[in-house]
């Protein structure tokens, strides 16, 4: 009886989670300019518009990809020395630096967005796309910092001792022992940052200063004309990217450890 109830509950939970996705996916197939469900005259015209023919959406998608990949790469590059210092030294200075790196992610996005907007305006760079890349790297630095730290903590110290016994220098040990074992965690942190950057709106709203638009900003800008099926296409893209990335992390990364599961008993 308990098992049956559990199956029913899980089925209902899955249905509640799937219904919005089904509605959005169906609305993206409308042939006209009105977002309806079930769709009228279903076709893929809005997908062609979003990815190929409509300049504002194509440009917004390009900007989103530039900012997402750029900020995720920068976040990983900044997180690595912080995580390594914290793991190797464990000094107060490294803990302070790691805490400062994680602070932006803990702040309300609107607070960080306003602060970054004022800062970039003060230095005269507000509205540059590289500003969006740095701002998102700052915001999402905590993600690769956490995943890389988890990867470093999972390294068996016996491997390091064995490398030292064989005469390996610190650089050789890092290249042949530490880096290969932490690579999946670095990649996981990269993709976590990439997905959140691709979907982020508030900080980008302040630092872009309407000089350019990402997909999330373009959705906001287009709302003055009402809801359109093209917005649903953007939502389908967000959902697809998120599912693909998190499925890849679950398949090739150590997802239980990344989610905080206790691995000491394994």
C-alpha positions in Angstrom: 0.0 0.0 0.0 2.8 2.4 0.9 4.7 1.6 -2.3 1.5 2.2 -4.4 1.0 5.5 -2.7 4.6 6.4 -3.4 4.3 5.6 -7.1 1.1 7.7 -7.3 2.7 10.6 -5.6 5.8 10.5 -7.9 3.6 10.3 -10.9 1.5 13.3 -9.9 4.7 15.2 -9.1 6.1 14.4 -12.5 2.9 15.5 -14.1 2.9 18.9 -12.3 6.5 19.5 -13.3 5.9 18.4 -16.9 2.7 20.4 -17.6 4.3 23.8 -17.8 7.0 22.4 -20.2 4.3 20.8 -22.3 2.3 24.0 -22.5 5.3 26.2 -23.4 6.5 23.7 -26.0 3.1 23.5 -27.6 2.8 27.3 -27.6 6.1 27.6 -29.5 4.5 25.8 -32.4 1.8 28.4 -33.1 1.8 29.5 -36.7 0.5 33.0 -35.9 1.8 35.7 -33.6 -0.4 34.9 -30.7 0.7 32.5 -27.9 -2.1 29.9 -27.7 -2.5 26.4 -26.3 -3.3 24.1 -28.0 -1.4 25.8 -30.8 -3.2 27.0 -34.0 -1.7 26.0 -37.3 1.2 24.3 -35.7 4.6 24.6 -37.5 8.2 25.4 -36.8 8.1 29.0 -38.3 8.8 30.6 -34.9 11.9 28.3 -34.5 13.2 29.4 -37.9 12.5 33.0 -36.9 14.4 32.7 -33.6 17.5 30.9 -34.9 17.8 32.2 -38.4 15.7 35.0 -39.8 14.7 37.4 -37.0 17.8 39.6 -36.5 17.0 40.8 -33.0 16.6 37.2 -31.7 19.6 35.9 -33.5 21.7 38.7 -32.2 20.4 38.2 -28.7 21.2 34.5 -28.9 24.7 35.2 -30.0 25.2 37.7 -27.1 23.8 35.1 -24.7 26.3 32.5 -25.9 29.2 34.9 -25.8 28.4 36.0 -22.2 27.6 32.5 -21.0 30.7 30.8 -22.4 33.0 33.7 -21.6 31.8 34.2 -18.0 31.9 30.4 -17.3 35.4 30.1 -18.6 36.6 33.1 -16.6 34.8 31.9 -13.5 36.7 28.5 -13.7 40.0 30.3 -14.3 39.4 32.5 -11.2 38.1 29.7 -9.1 41.0 27.3 -9.6 43.8 29.3 -7.8 41.3 30.1 -4.9 40.2 26.5 -4.5 43.8 25.2 -4.8 45.1 27.6 -2.2 42.3 26.7 0.1 43.0 23.0 -0.3 46.8 23.1 -0.2 47.4 25.8 2.4 44.2 26.2 4.3 45.4 29.6 5.6 43.2 32.4 6.9 44.0 34.5 3.8 42.9 31.7 1.4 39.7 31.2 3.4 39.0 35.0 3.3 39.6 35.0 -0.5 37.3 32.0 -1.0 34.6 33.6 1.1 34.9 36.8 -0.9 34.6 34.8 -4.1 31.4 33.2 -2.9 29.8 36.4 -1.5 28.3 37.7 -4.8 26.3 34.5 -5.2 24.9 34.9 -1.7 23.7 38.5 -2.3 20.3 39.3 -3.8 20.9 39.6 -7.6 19.3 43.1 -7.7 21.7 44.3 -5.0 24.7 43.0 -6.9 23.3 44.3 -10.2 22.8 47.9 -8.9 26.3 47.8 -7.3 28.0 46.6 -10.5 26.0 49.0 -12.6 27.2 52.0 -10.6 30.8 50.6 -10.6 31.0 50.1 -14.3 29.3 53.5 -14.9 32.0 55.1 -12.7 34.8 53.6 -14.7 33.1 54.4 -18.0 32.6 50.9 -19.3 28.9 50.4 -18.7 27.2 48.7 -21.6 30.3 46.8 -23.0 29.7 43.1 -23.5 33.0 42.2 -21.7 31.5 43.9 -18.7 28.6 41.4 -18.8 31.1 38.6 -19.0 33.1 39.8 -16.0 29.9 40.6 -14.0 28.5 37.1 -14.6 31.9 35.5 -13.8 31.8 37.4 -10.5 28.3 36.3 -9.8 28.8 32.7 -10.6 32.4 32.2 -9.3 31.0 30.3 -6.3 29.8 27.4 -8.5 33.2 26.3 -9.9 34.8 27.2 -6.6 32.6 24.7 -4.8 32.9 21.9 -7.4 36.7 22.3 -7.8 37.0 22.3 -4.0 35.0 19.1 -3.8 37.2 17.5 -6.5 40.4 18.5 -4.7 39.1 17.1 -1.4 38.3 13.8 -3.1 41.9 13.2 -4.1 43.6 10.4 -2.2 46.7 11.9 -0.4 48.4 8.6 -1.0 48.6 9.4 -4.7 50.4 12.7 -3.8 52.8 10.8 -1.5 53.5 8.3 -4.3 54.2 11.0 -6.8 56.6 12.7 -4.4 58.4 9.4 -3.7 58.9 8.9 -7.4 60.6 12.3 -7.5 57.8 14.3 -9.2 58.0 18.0 -8.7 55.0 20.0 -7.5 54.2 21.1 -11.1 54.4 17.5 -12.3 52.2 16.3 -9.5 49.7 19.0 -10.4 49.7 18.1 -14.1 49.7 14.3 -13.7 47.7 13.6 -10.5 45.7 16.6 -9.4 44.4 18.0 -12.7 43.2 14.7 -14.2 41.3 13.8 -11.0 39.6 17.2 -10.7 38.9 17.7 -14.4 35.3 16.3 -14.2 34.6 18.8 -11.3 36.1 21.7 -13.2 33.9 20.8 -16.2 30.8 20.5 -13.9 31.5 23.9 -12.4 31.9 25.4 -15.9 28.5 24.0 -17.1 26.7 25.0 -13.9 28.0 28.6 -14.4 27.2 28.5 -18.1 23.6 27.4 -17.6 22.9 30.0 -14.9 24.6 32.8 -16.9 22.5 31.8 -20.0 19.3 32.2 -17.9 20.3 35.2 -15.8 18.4 38.5 -16.2 18.6 40.9 -13.3 22.4 41.6 -13.2 22.6 41.7 -17.0 19.7 44.2 -17.1 21.8 46.6 -15.1 25.3 46.1 -16.6 24.1 46.0 -20.3 22.5 49.5 -20.0 20.4 48.7 -23.0 23.5 48.7 -25.2 22.9 45.1 -26.2 20.4 42.3 -25.3 20.7 38.7 -24.4 17.8 36.3 -24.9 16.4 37.0 -21.4 16.6 40.8 -21.9 15.0 40.5 -25.4 12.1 38.5 -23.9 11.6 41.4 -21.4 11.9 44.0 -24.2 9.4 42.2 -26.3 6.8 42.0 -23.6 5.5 45.5 -24.5 4.1 43.8 -27.6 2.5 41.0 -25.7 3.3 37.4 -25.4 4.4 35.8 -28.6 5.3 32.2 -29.7 8.9 33.3 -30.2 9.2 33.9 -26.5 8.1 30.3 -26.0 10.8 29.2 -28.4 13.3 30.9 -26.1 11.8 29.2 -23.1 12.1 25.8 -24.9 15.8 26.6 -25.6 16.4 27.4 -21.9 14.8 24.1 -20.9 16.6 22.1 -23.4 20.0 23.5 -22.5 19.4 23.0 -18.8 18.3 19.4 -19.3 21.2 18.6 -21.6 23.8 20.1 -19.3 22.5 18.6 -16.0 22.1 15.2 -17.7 25.7 15.4 -18.9 26.8 16.3 -15.3 24.8 13.4 -13.9 26.2 11.0 -16.5 29.9 12.0 -16.4 30.3 13.9 -13.2 30.1 12.9 -9.5 26.6 14.3 -9.0 26.0 12.7 -5.6 29.1 14.3 -4.2 28.4 17.7 -6.0 24.9 17.7 -4.4 26.5 17.1 -0.9 26.0 13.4 -0.4 28.2 11.8 2.2 30.7 9.6 0.4 32.6 8.4 3.5 30.7 5.1 3.7 31.4 4.1 0.0 
